[in-house]
Every structure is written in structure tokens, then in C-alpha cells.
């Protein structure tokens, strides 16, 4: 299926370039001239464009956004190497790593296989469609891009996708073992940019990332795309062990956020972040019962 919602790529790339990657400890600081305090937000890479071009214009406080793979971000916070005001992750299971007493789920997503229609390999993926995409990824002449499962949930969810696809398509090849190679790995924030250079033909990515960048994609069955609560038990059969020993299981893709250091400005940014209409504009799905809180969230932050 072709994504029917498109955003100008130059606008997107400009937003990505605006990400403040060198924030040191990612702690809040005063703005220019000692003015308004900057609110620091450490977030999943797949949220970056929505935060830069959706959240930032909607809040009064200056924002310092740093986008990383969620697993890496959680480890940095747990080790005290990053001390942001707000942490937003692409897998709520990772809040156990940062020992967060509460978090708010605010958006969901699903996996798709994006492809480059300008390359022969990309056209092979497009022609194979929903019934045959997995077979094309086994070909040596189709270059796949994916993210590192040790650094972000998209990476290990890609492995879950391959494992679930084995059963759904009744394959005679173990896709989780046969498809992945080390030369396929790219940072989440740079994954789809490889299409611009012709470096890859296809990529397993989140739906919102393909939609906001205007790339065509194969829409996957709900049995394997990690986007349908009706298949949660099936998703949970796939697991992955992170470098710190944490074992993560498959589940519906759900984003969560928590506040680690409060102030009036931080509270305002958090509320706008987890309730903003901007999320759907950037390809995320916001269920009717979201934001959904887990743990003992402060009353002032439950909206």
C-alpha cells in the first residue's frame, strides 16, 4: 500500500537537522540571556520529527530535544549519564530500566516495510506486496536497512516481525535467522535517509516514519505488524535479550513518557506532549483512552 499522507522531505530533513544531539547531560538550562528555562526532552528517534515540528511550535517554553534509540536512552538515564526533564520511549517496558515510578502511554504505531520505488530492489519489494515481501528480503540483490536491536525497540521489533512472519506465512526458512546481517544496521534517525542516497532498497520501519517522509510502503497484516491489540498474545511469543540482561517481549507498539524533574514549564510541556493533536498529524495513532497512566502519577500531570 502507498502512504497517502505525505510531507515535503526538505521540511522533514530540516526538522531532523534541528535535533540537539550534543546536549551533554541533557539537563535543563537557562535560555539566552538568562531567560526562560529550557525544558530538556530525551526521546525515541521515531518521535523526533513530531517533537521538532509539532510539539515545539505549540509550547511557550524553549525545548532541547535529543533523539536516540529508546533502549540506549534508557540505559544512559539509568547510568546517570543523561538527566533530562522528560523521557519519552518507544517501548513502555523500558521504563523499568530507568526505574520510573510512573509513565503515561500517549500514542501507538505499527511496523511497515518501506521501499524505494527508484531502485530495482525496491520495485521487487513493491511487486511482491503483502504476500511476498518476506521472500524478497532473502535475496542478495535487495538491500535492507534496519536498526540495531541493542539500541532501540524498532531494531528488536524488526526481529519480532521476522519471527511472527515465519508462522503467518508458513515459511520453510527461519526469517529471523536468515534475513538480518550486520551491514544492514543504521541509527533510527538516519534509517530512511538511506533512500536518498540509494544505499538501501527497503527498510523495516514504523508507519509514522514512512508517512511523514512520504515513502511508499507495504502495509503488513495485523498478525505481524505489532499494531493490533487483538494479537497481543501472539506478539508476546517473540522475545529479545538486551545487553544489560533485560528481556523484552513482543507487544503492541506503544509510546510512553515520564517526568523526572518538575517545574511549571516542564509540567506544561509534558501535558502538551502527551495530549497534543500534533501526534496524529505525524502518523501516530492515539487511542480514545490515551493518555493512559501506569503508576503513581502526580495529579497535576494526569490530564
Long-range contacts (C-beta under 8 A, 24 or more apart in sequence): 1-130, 1-217, 1-218, 1-219, 2-216, 2-217, 3-207, 3-210, 3-211, 3-214, 3-215, 3-216, 3-217, 5-211, 5-212, 5-283, 6-211, 6-214, 7-211, 7-212, 7-213, 7-214, 8-214, 9-196, 9-213, 9-214, 11-53, 12-49, 12-53, 12-212, 12-213, 13-193, 15-48, 15-49, 15-52, 15-53, 16-48, 16-49, 16-52, 16-189, 16-193, 18-52, 19-48, 19-52, 19-65, 19-66, 19-67, 19-189, 20-64, 20-65, 20-66, 21-66, 21-67, 23-64, 23-66, 25-81, 25-82, 25-83, 26-64, 26-66, 26-82, 26-83, 26-84, 27-83, 27-84, 27-85, 28-64, 28-85, 28-261, 28-263, 28-266, 29-64, 31-62, 36-60, 36-61, 36-62, 36-265, 37-61, 37-62, 37-263, 37-265, 38-62, 38-63, 38-64, 39-63, 39-64, 39-85, 39-86, 39-263, 39-265, 39-266, 39-269, 40-64, 40-66, 40-84, 40-85, 40-86, 41-65, 41-66, 41-84, 41-85, 41-86, 41-87, 41-88, 41-269, 41-273, 42-66, 42-68, 42-73, 42-76, 42-77, 42-82, 42-84, 42-86, 42-87, 42-88, 43-67, 43-68, 43-73, 43-86, 43-87, 43-88, 43-89, 44-68, 44-69, 44-70, 44-73, 44-88, 44-89, 44-90, 44-152, 44-153, 44-188, 44-255, 45-69, 45-70, 45-152, 45-154, 45-187, 45-188, 45-189, 46-90, 46-109, 46-154, 46-188, 46-206, 46-208, 46-209, 47-88, 47-90, 47-255, 48-189, 49-212, 49-282, 50-208, 50-212, 50-278, 50-279, 50-281, 50-282, 50-284, 51-273, 53-282, 54-276, 54-278, 54-279, 54-281, 54-282, 55-269, 55-272, 55-273, 55-276, 55-278, 58-272, 58-276, 58-278, 59-268, 59-269, 59-272, 60-265, 60-268, 61-265, 61-266, 61-268, 61-269, 63-269, 67-188, 67-189, 68-151, 68-152, 69-147, 69-148, 69-151, 69-152, 69-153, 69-154, 69-155, 69-187, 69-188, 70-94, 70-152, 70-153, 71-97, 71-150, 71-151, 71-152, 71-153, 71-155, 71-156, 71-242, 72-150, 72-151, 72-152, 74-98, 75-244, 77-260, 83-260, 83-261, 84-260, 84-261, 85-259, 85-260, 85-261, 85-262, 85-263, 85-266, 85-269, 86-257, 86-258, 86-259, 86-260, 86-266, 86-269, 86-270, 86-273, 87-257, 87-258, 87-260, 88-255, 88-256, 88-257, 88-273, 89-153, 89-255, 89-256, 89-257, 90-152, 90-153, 90-154, 90-253, 90-255, 91-153, 91-248, 91-251, 91-253, 91-254, 92-254, 92-255, 92-256, 92-294, 93-248, 93-249, 93-251, 94-153, 94-246, 94-248, 95-256, 95-258, 96-246, 97-244, 97-246, 98-258, 100-258, 100-260, 100-295, 101-295, 101-296, 102-258, 102-293, 102-294, 102-295, 102-296, 102-297, 103-256, 103-257, 103-258, 103-293, 103-294, 103-295, 103-297, 104-256, 104-257, 104-258, 104-274, 104-291, 104-292, 104-293, 104-294, 104-297, 104-301, 104-302, 105-254, 105-255, 105-256, 105-290, 105-291, 105-292, 105-293, 105-294, 106-255, 106-256, 106-257, 106-273, 106-274, 106-275, 106-279, 106-286, 106-290, 106-291, 107-254, 107-255, 107-279, 107-284, 107-285, 107-286, 107-290, 108-227, 108-252, 108-253, 108-254, 108-255, 108-284, 108-285, 108-286, 108-287, 108-290, 109-206, 109-207, 109-208, 109-227, 109-253, 109-255, 109-283, 109-284, 109-285, 110-206, 110-207, 110-220, 110-222, 110-225, 110-226, 110-227, 110-228, 110-253, 110-285, 111-157, 111-158, 111-161, 111-204, 111-205, 111-206, 111-207, 111-220, 111-224, 111-225, 111-226, 111-227, 111-253, 112-204, 112-205, 112-206, 112-207, 112-210, 112-217, 112-218, 112-219, 112-220, 112-225, 113-137, 113-202, 113-203, 113-204, 113-205, 113-217, 113-218, 113-220, 114-192, 114-195, 114-202, 114-203, 114-204, 114-205, 114-209, 114-210, 114-215, 114-216, 114-217, 114-218, 115-201, 115-202, 115-203, 115-215, 115-216, 115-217, 115-218, 116-195, 116-198, 116-200, 116-201, 116-202, 116-215, 117-216, 118-198, 119-198, 119-201, 120-201, 121-201, 121-202, 122-201, 122-202, 124-201, 125-201, 125-202, 125-218, 126-216, 126-218, 128-218, 129-218, 130-218, 130-219, 130-220, 130-221, 131-169, 133-202, 133-218, 133-220, 134-162, 134-165, 134-169, 134-171, 134-175, 134-179, 136-202, 137-175, 137-179, 137-202, 138-173, 138-175, 138-178, 138-179, 142-201, 142-202, 143-184, 143-199, 143-200, 143-201, 143-202, 144-179, 144-184, 144-200, 144-201, 144-202, 144-203, 144-204, 145-184, 145-186, 145-191, 145-192, 145-194, 145-199, 145-200, 145-202, 145-203, 145-204, 146-180, 146-184, 146-185, 146-186, 146-191, 146-203, 146-204, 147-185, 147-186, 147-187, 147-188, 147-191, 148-185, 148-187, 149-240, 150-242, 150-243, 151-187, 151-188, 152-188, 153-248, 153-253, 154-188, 154-204, 154-205, 154-206, 155-185, 155-188, 156-240, 156-242, 156-248, 157-226, 157-250, 157-253, 158-204, 159-238, 159-240, 160-226, 160-235, 160-238, 160-240, 160-250, 161-204, 161-220, 161-224, 161-225, 161-226, 163-237, 163-238, 164-223, 164-224, 164-234, 164-235, 164-237, 164-238, 164-250, 165-224, 168-221, 168-223, 168-224, 206-253, 206-283, 207-283, 208-282, 208-283, 208-284, 209-283, 210-283, 211-282, 211-283, 212-282, 212-283, 226-250, 226-251, 226-252, 226-253, 227-252, 227-253, 227-285, 228-252, 255-284, 256-294, 259-298, 259-301, 262-298, 267-300, 267-301, 270-301, 271-301, 271-303, 274-303, 275-303
